[in-house]
Amino acid sequence: MSRPSLPERGVWPLLAFLTSAATGPGRAELEAAIGVDAATAPQAARTVLDVLRESPAARMPLGLWTRADLPLNPAWLDEVPLDAQGKLTGDLEADKSGLDAWAAEQTDGLIKSMPVQLDTETLLVLASALTVRTAWERPFEDSWFPLSGSGAWSGRDFVRLSRMTSTLEDLRVMTTPEGPVTILRVGRTDLF
């Protein structure tokens, strides 16, 4: 297998842990998605999480909550970091409150509540997030803009980040198998 292809995305470690528990076609699909074989996936996920724990600016919390009546393979559960494991009690209000508190604490308040609807049949909740805090040499401007045209996103308002530069050496066009990609190098001044 190749090296992990999506470690920069918050879902990658979560998928890596799930890969080692999967069987059949699901296992093969997860291996293809993460770019790591199932046998080494949990260690690769722990490595990504350890690297990010050392970062002064980036955080990648990971959470797994299960109800007591959900049978899980203990060997697989041992692969998931203990600090990422929690229990669902079946008290929907208390469980939602606990999940919301976790989301707010783990993202320094950037996510105030867990975007999940619990019901009496909820057996498992998996969550991850990726946050990065930085300051730029020249700040970005944010503004709202509507997306026109057709398709699923048509007519919705989105936040746009923009900034002006006259330094053309910061701008590049890279050729990829999917077509050209514009790259802008943006300098930072400090990491929080």
N, C-alpha and C positions, 0 to 999 in steps of 0.2 A: 504494500500500500504506500501511497505518497504521504508527505507530511500533512498535518492538519491544514485544511483549506479555509476554514472559517473561524480561527481563534479570536479574531477581532470582534466577533459578534457575540452578544451576551448569551445566545442560546447554545453556542457550541459546547461548552462543558456539560450542560444539561443533556444534550443529545449524546455526548460521549459516554456519560454514565448509563444512559438508557441502552446504548448499543450492547454493552456487555450482558445485559439481562434479556435481550431480544433473541428470538429464534426464527428460523425459516427465512422467508422472503423479507420480513421486517428487519431482521438483522443485516441482511445484505444491503437493503436500502439505506439503513442508518450508516453502515460502513462507507457506502458511496457518498453519502451526504457530508460526513465529517472528514473523510480522507484518511482514516486510521482504522486498522483492523480491531475487532472487538476485544481481543485479548490484551491489547495495549491501551485501549481507549480510556479506561479509568485513570491510569497513571498519567496519560497525556492531559486529561482534564485537571487532575490535581496540580500538575506542573503549571498550566495556564493560570489557575487560581492562585498558586503560590507567587508567581511572578507579579500578578496584579496586586497582591497584598503588600508587596514591597514598594509599589508606586505611590508617590505623594499626591498624584492627581487623579488616578483612575481607581474605580471600585467595580467589582463584579460579584455582587451577592448572589447566592444560589440557595434555593429553599425547596424542601420536599416535606409535605405534610400528608400523613396518612391516618385513616381511621383504624382503630384497633382490630376491627373484624376483616381487614384487608390482608389476605395471606401474601406475604412477601418472602422471597428467598433470602434467608439471613446472610448468606455469602455475598449476595449482591448488595444488600443493605450495608454490609461492612465496607464496601467500596466507596459509598457516599460519605463525605465528611460529616462527622458527628454534629458539628455546629450548623449544618444545613438541614438537619432533620427536626421535624416537629410532629405533633399529634393533632388530629381533628377529633373533637370531643363529641360532635353531633349536635351541640348547642350552636345553632346557626349564628346567632347574634354574637356570642362569645368568640366563636371561631373567626368570623368576619372581622371583629375588632382586633383580634390577635394578628391576623394577616395584614390588616391596614397598618397596625403599629410596626410590624416588621418592614413593610414597604417604606414607610416614612423614615424609620431609623436607618435602614440599609442604604438609602439614597440621599441621606442628609436633607430630607424633606422635599426633594424634587418630585417624588411620586408620593402623594398624600394618602392614597388608598390603593389596595390591591384591585386591579381591574378584573375581578372574577365574581360570578354569581354563584353562591353556594345554595344547595338544596339538600333535602334529606337523603338523596342518593349519591351525594358527593363522597367518593372514597379516597381521592388522591388530588392533591394540588401540587403542581410543579411550577416554580417561578425562577426567573433570573432577570438581571438588569445589568446594564453597562453604563456607568456614569463617568464623565471626564470633566474636570474643572480646570480651566486655563484662562489666562489673560493674553490678549493679542497686542502686538506693537501698535496696530491701528484697528480700532474696534469695528465690528460689523454693524450695519444698520438693519433693523428688522422692520418689516411692513407686511400688511395683509394683501393678498392678491387672489382674485377668483381665477379658477382654471376653466377656460372655455373649451369648446369643441365637443366631442362626443366621448362616451365611455363611462366607466364606473366613477371616475373622479370629476366628471364634468359638473360645473355649477357649484362646486364646493370652494370655500375659502381656505387658503393655506398661508402659512407664515413664510416669508422669503427673507433670506439673509443676503446682504449685498455690501460691497464696498468698492471704491474706486482705487485704481493703482496706475501709475505711469511707468512702473518698472517692468518692462517687457521680459526681462530675463527670469522673472518669477512665473511666467506663463509658458506652458509647453503643451504640445499635442503629442499623445502617445498612440501608436498604432497597436491595436489588440485584435485577436481573432474575431471579436464581435464588432469591430469597427473603431474609428478614432475616439479617443477620450481626452478631454481637456483637463489639464492639471495645473493648479495654481498653488505655488508654495506660499504659505502664510507663516510669518514669524511670530513667535510668542515671546512675551516678556517674562512671564513668571508662571509657575504652577502652584496651585493652592495646596 
